[in-house]
Amino acid sequence: MPRVGGVTEQSEQPAAEGEVAPVRAPAPRARILLTLAQELLTVEQDPLPRMSRPRWLARLPHAVVIYAAIFFAFLTAQQMGEHYDDYGGIPLLAGLLTGTSIVLAMFRPIGGWWFGLLAAGVTAWSVRDNVGPGQTWPWIPSGLFAFAPVLLLVALRVPPRLTVAAATIPVALTGLAELMSKPEHSQTSVLAALLVFGFVGLLGYALRATRLARGKLVEQETITEEERARRTLLEERSRIARELHDVVAHHMSVISIQAQVAPHLVENPSEELRENLAGIRENALEALTELRRVLGVLRSEQPDDPANPHHPQPTLAELEGLVDNVRGAGLAVTTEIAGIRRPLTPGVELTAYRIVQEALSNCLRHAPGSRVEVGIAYGPRELHLCVANSAPTRPAPPSHGAGHGLLGMRERAGMLGGELTAGPRPGGGYEVSAVLPMDPETKRTDEDA
């Protein structure tokens, strides 16, 4: 195996002069210990969450923790005085540190853990010279159980590896302290610390795992509910698309064919008749094209995607064609545009076009023979629309619609943060006016602020 041997010999050669030896990446175990040390030194804020239900007990865990902090603070100072004959300022400081560590663990668990170790260290240092036969050291009984809620609050909100470290380090420090300076005739507290801290760590880990699993379940149920609602919406849109295709598209195709065939059924049709029938056919074909786009939107899973080729997006640039169609139907329409005409966002362009289109359709249905004025004003931040008609010169035919045109216009304007008003004019006739923001997103941000 000469090749392997050559590689081995080459790897054992020292680096040439001037060459930089490659830096070895840290071993996985060293990297884990380094990450663990960084996490133990990160005292970031992580408040204890409220109870979700019942709502009137939302702050109960916080009240219990504060009560435990006050209880163990007094108990620590009392035991240091009565059991270890340690009076003065140090027991008060140790009790204060003990209570502070429990309260701090509600908001910064790792910070509270460090304060708990500090309180235990101050307590052990203060009572060491007063430890009698049968008494425990370095943990006094109250201190051992006072550190338990701190460890529980840590285990509830940190990863398992950090919980293991938070429970192991106090036990290791306890054993180290006993090896180095254990008072004579004192009892060991290593076993008690191992049992209490191990049990509390496992309890916190189990509660945390249960809470995370419940949160995942709620999240999955929410996603499932959203998917179900989305599927129901897609099914309803598909049903509407089928109805439109089977009914409306069929009738529009028949109108187009009849308008095309009609001139051949009349001897010597006049030019005016030919133009009217050609206009009917052209409008029917245009309606079919628009209907196919609408059907594409209804059958699409992402109807709001601007990249959707079926998305109907007429703009104000096509306003003249719309007005010409209305004029061809026998309505006198004049247009007036004020301000600097410029392209707007697709949503504003589409909404403005649809509002003018619906208003002109209402004039055709409800005000035959009237004069219609269409006004568009480009302002600095808003687009103003106005469609006004005079009193009709002849009675309007009965309408078979449900009267949803004005409602649809108001909804379109409201979706962009605009306003629409409609009502009769003082001198007779009707007027529809709308104000649309040039940049709907900016207006929504300002309103939220």
Stockholm file with secondary structure:
# STOCKHOLM 1.0

chainA/1-449         MPRVGGVTEQSEQPAAEGEVAPVRAPAPRARILLTLAQELLTVEQDPLPRMSRPRWLARLPHAVVIYAAIFFAFLTAQQMGEHYDDYGGIPLLAGLLTGTSIVLAMFRPIGGWWFGLLAAGVTAWSVRDNVGPGQTWPWIPSGLFAFAPVLLLVALRVPPRLTVAAATIPVALTGLAELMSKPEHSQTSVLAALLVFGFVGLLGYALRATRLARGKLVEQETITEEERARRTLLEERSRIARELHDVVAHHMSVISIQAQVAPHLVENPSEELRENLAGIRENALEALTELRRVLGVLRSEQPDDPANPHHPQPTLAELEGLVDNVRGAGLAVTTEIAGIRRPLTPGVELTAYRIVQEALSNCLRHAPGSRVEVGIAYGPRELHLCVANSAPTRPAPPSHGAGHGLLGMRERAGMLGGELTAGPRPGGGYEVSAVLPMDPETKRTDEDA
#=GR chainA/1-449 SS CHHHHHHHHHHHSCCCTTCCCCCCCCCHHHHHHHHHHHHHTCCCCCCCCCCSSSGGGTTHHHHHHHHHHHHHHHHHHHHHHHTTCCCSHHHHHHHHHHHHHHHHHHHCHHHHHHHHHHHHHHHHHHHGGGCCTTCBCSSCHHHHHHHHHHHHHHHTTSCHHHHHHHHHHHHHHHHHHHHHHCCTTCBCCHHHHHHHHHHHHHHHHHHHHHHHHHHHHHHHHHHHHHHHHHHHHHHHHHHHHHHIIIIIHHHHHHHHHHHHHGGGGSSSCCHHHHHHHHHHHHHHHHHHHHHHHHHHHHHCSCTTCTTCTTCCCCCGGGHHHHHHHHHHTTCEEEEEEESCCCCCCHHHHHHHHHHHHHHHHHHHHHCTTCEEEEEEEECSSEEEEEEEECCCSSCCCCCCSCSCHHHHHHHHHHHTTCEEEEEECTTSSEEEEEEEESCHHHHHHHHHC
#=GC SS_cons         CHHHHHHHHHHHSCCCTTCCCCCCCCCHHHHHHHHHHHHHTCCCCCCCCCCSSSGGGTTHHHHHHHHHHHHHHHHHHHHHHHTTCCCSHHHHHHHHHHHHHHHHHHHCHHHHHHHHHHHHHHHHHHHGGGCCTTCBCSSCHHHHHHHHHHHHHHHTTSCHHHHHHHHHHHHHHHHHHHHHHCCTTCBCCHHHHHHHHHHHHHHHHHHHHHHHHHHHHHHHHHHHHHHHHHHHHHHHHHHHHHHIIIIIHHHHHHHHHHHHHGGGGSSSCCHHHHHHHHHHHHHHHHHHHHHHHHHHHHHCSCTTCTTCTTCCCCCGGGHHHHHHHHHHTTCEEEEEEESCCCCCCHHHHHHHHHHHHHHHHHHHHHCTTCEEEEEEEECSSEEEEEEEECCCSSCCCCCCSCSCHHHHHHHHHHHTTCEEEEEECTTSSEEEEEEEESCHHHHHHHHHC
//
